[in-house]
């Protein structure tokens, strides 16, 4: 999968810009604040229908304007071109089109243009709460398993409705167990379907991740991911019954797939507390490279890769290894941003791939 043309209008700090891409590696070089990350975010936006850094579409409109427009031309492995257009005008609903046709459901677009993003904000996966790690897991699975994405969306919708009912009960000092069971009954099979698919994903994903981490770190450290879920030892229906009083007090559903977590471990200890800055960055890059491999294996096409300021805080040896990996693993197309042109050129010289540099 490749992006051959990108056009932006009133997107973040960019008033109007158009780029044509034909190289395997595309580099955006410039000082902080010139819009390098915004260009990568625009590519992500076209592939997912929302931004990576700010999912609120209205906040991506350039200051002082009332709309944004993104246009991208993609080329698949069969050389066929597809055009994606994403636009939003203030006060209107966001529109996402593929080859001139508006999507009825955004979910139908997910996975059609696979992409992996690596960014400094990925550190949130380590330092922030469980929702960021679930989002990472769901983002991979959603691109490769449409049945999982459908089940997850249905589950989240029912949980939101159940939570609204719990809030209604509290506000009106009333309670009707039968009304709550209307949501509990369909939630149970969905929760177990999501749980089983997540277990299967982790079993497949962890060895790929460990292989990448071992390669980048020269095999000196042991890392793993542990999937934390109460459904390992209990039925979801029973868990809902056991936490009913707690849910009524909290006014939200306190147990289920929407509360599960992944433990990031180095030598069987949380990397958040026991990993150095370099180890944490290597951990995150290995996660994203494993994401690339997993999606490539499942879909049969290499995702587009976005590297946003990835080389910062990595020693030259690890930078060189990552670039050699880019070449060896036959990445379909790589976009990267950096503030230091010399550092980028040194990294590019370690590969035989063609590249283009845009100075911003």
N, C-alpha and C positions, 0 to 999 in steps of 0.2 A: 504494500500500500504506500502510495506517495502523494504528496501535495505538490502540484505543479504551479499553482497560481494562488495568490492571496491578495484580496483587496479589502481595505478598511476605511470606513467613513465614520467620524465622530465617535471613535472607540477609545475610551479612557482619555489619555493625553494626546492621541493621534487624530488630527483633523482629517487628513486624507493621505492614503499611501497605497501603493500597489507593487507587488513583488512577483517575479517569476523565478521558479526554482528548477534546476536540472541536475544539480550535483547530489551526491550521496550524503554529504555533510554540508549543512548550511549554518553559518556562524553570524551572530549579531553581536558586534563589538561596540562598546561605548561606555561613557561614564554612567554612574548611578543616576536614575531619574530621567533618562532620555527615551525610555519606552521599550527597552529590550525585552523585559519580562511581559510587557503588554502584548507584544507580537506573538510570543509563545502562548499567552493566554487566549489570544484570538483563535489560534489553531486549535487549542483545546476546546474552546467554545463551539467551534464548528463541528467537532467530533462528538461532543456530549450535549450540546444544546444549552450549556451553562458554563460560566467561567470557573476556573480552577481556584483563583484567589478570592473571588467574591461572587458567590452564587446568586446574589441579588442583581438581576439583570438591569434594573433601572439605574443602579449605581455605576454601571459600566458606560453610561452615556457621557460623552465629553461635557465638561462644565460649560454651561451657557448654551448648550444645544438641546433639542427636544427629541432626538432619535439617534440610534446607531445602526450601521449596516455592515455586515461581514459577508464576504463572498469567497468561496474556495473551490478550486477545481482539483479533484482527486483522480488518481489513475490506479486502477487495480492491477492484479497480476496478469490479467488478460488484456491489458493495455486500454481497456474501455474507460472513457472519462465520465465522471459524475460530478455534478455541480451542486454544492450545498450553499444555501443562503440563510442567514439568521439575522433577524431585524427586530427592533423594538422602537415604538414611538410612545412617548409619555402619555399615560392615560389609556393605552391600548394593550392588548395581549401580545406577548412575544410570538413571532412567527418563525417557524423552522421549515424550510423547503428542501426537498431533494429532487433534482431534475425538474423543477418547476411545480412539483406537487407538495401541498402542505401536509405534514404529518397529522394524523388524527390523534395519535398518542406519542409522546416523546419517547416512551419505552421502545417503540418500534425502530428508533434511530440508534439506540445503544448497541454497540458491538459491530455495527455496519462499517464504521471507520475506526478500527482499534488503535488505541494510543496509550502510551505510558509517559507520565510526567515525573521528572525528578527536580526537586526544588528545595531551597533552604527551609521553606516552611514545612517540609516533611519531618522536621525534628519534632513537630507536634505529635507525631505518631508515638514518640517515646515519652515526651514530657506531659502531654495533655491526657484527658480522660478516655474512657473506653470507647466513646462514640467515634473518635477519630480512627481507632483501630478497626472498629466494625465497618466504618465507611471504606477503609482501605480494602478489607476483605470483600465487602459487597461490591465494590467497584470492579474488582477483578472478575468475580463470579458473574456479575451482571452483564459483562461484555461477552462471556463465553457460554452462558447457560440461560436461555430465555425463560425456561420453566422456573428457574430459581428467581429470576427477576420478577416474574409475574406473581409468584407466591409471596415474595417479600413485600411487594407493593400492596397486595391484598391484606397481608398481615398488618402492615403499618397503618393502613386505612382503618381496619377494625380496632386496633389499639387506640388510635386517635378518637374514635367514636366511643370506645369503652371509657377512656379517660374523661371525655366530655360528660358522659353520664355520671361518673363518680363525682365530678365537680358540681353537677346539677343536684345530685342527692345532698351534698354537703351544704350548698347554698340554700336549699329549700328544707333542710332538716327532715329528710324523708329517705326511704330506702325500699327498693323493690328488687329482691333477689332474682325474680323471674325475668325482669327486664335486662339485668346484667348477663344472665345465662344466654340470652339471644346472641350476644357477642362471644361469650366463652365457648359455645359449642363449635362454631366454625374456626375459632382460633386454635383449638387443640391440634387438629391434623396439620394445619399450616405451620405451626410452631415445630412440630416433629419433622416435617418435610424440610424446613429450613435448617434445622439442627443436623439432620443426617447428611444433607448436602454440604454443610460447612465442615463436618467431620471428614467427609471424603476429600474435600478441597485441601484441608490441612495435611492430610496423609500424603497427597500428591505434591503439595507445594513445598513442604519443609525440606525434603532432600534436594530440591532444585536450589532453594535458598542457601542451604548449608554448603553446597558445591561452589556457589558464587562467592560466599564469604571466605571460604577456605582458599580460593584462588587469589582473591584480592589481598588477604592478610598473610599469604604464604603458609597457610595451614597451622598457625601458631595458637589459634583460639577456637574454643568450642562454643557454638551458639545454637539456639533452637527457638521455636515458637510453641507455646502451650495454649490450647484452646480451652477456655474456662467457661463451663456451662452447667447449671443445675439440672439440665435435662439429661445429663450423663447418668444420674442416679434417681431420677424421678419422672413421673408422668406429668405433663404440663397441666392437665385438668386438675390433678391433685395439688400441684403447686399453686394454682390459682385459688383453690379452696382454702389452702393453708395460709395464704397471704391476704385473704379477703379483708380481715379487720384492718391490717396494715394499709392496704390499698384505700380503704375508706377514709382512714386518717390522713394519708398523704394526698389523696384525691388524684392518684394516678396508678397505673399498673406497674408494680415494683419488680416483677419477675418475668422472664421470657427472653426470646432471642434478641429483643431490642435492648437488653441489659447485659448481654454477654461480652466477653473480653478476650484479648490475646495477651499472654505474657511474653515479653521479649527478654530472653535470658542469654547471658554470657557466663560460661562456667557454672551454670545452674543458679545464677544470681541475676536479679533485675539489672539490665544494662543501664537503666536510668540512674541507678545509684552506684554501680560498680564499673561502668564502662567509661573510658576516657573519651574526650571529644573526638579524637580520630577513630576510635573503635565505634562510637555511635554513628559517625558519618559513614564508615564502611558498612555497618549494619544496615543503614537505610539504603545505601546504593545497592547492596546485595539483595535487599527486598525488592527493589524496583527492577533490577536485572532479572530476578526470578519471575517477577510479574510479566516481563517481556517474554521470557521463555515459555511460561505457562500459557499465555494467550496465543503465542505462535503455534504451540503444539495443539491447542484445542481448535483454533480456527483455520490453521493451515496457511496463514499469511503473517508476515512480520509486522507488528504494530509500528506506527510512527513513534519515534522517541524524541522527547523534549528534555534537554539538560539545561536547567536554569541556574547559572552560576555554580555549577557542580564542583569545579576545580578549587574553589576557595577552601582552605583548611585541609587540603589533601597534599601529601608530599609528592614530589615529581615521579617517584617510582610507581605509586598507586595511580596517578593520572595516566602514565604511560601504559600501565596494565589495562585500564578501562578502555583506552583507545584501541589497543590491540584486540581486546575482546569485541569491540564494535566491529572491527574488520573480520575477525574469525567467525563470529556468530551470524554474519551476513544480515546485519540490521538493514531493514528496507530503506529507511531514511532517518537521519538524525539532524535535529535542530538544536543548536546550543547558543547560550549567551555567556558573555564574560566581559569583565571590565579591563582585562589585561590582554592586549593583542599578542604580545610576545609569548605569554604563557600558552595561549591558544595555539599559536603557530608551532611551538615546541611540541605540543601534544599531537597536532595534526601530522607532523613530520614522522611520527612513529607508525603511521599507516600508509597504505598504498592507495587509499580511496581518494576520489576527487572531491574537492570542497570549494565552496564559495564564501567569501567574507563580505558582509555588509557593515560598513562603519556608520554608526548613527551619531 
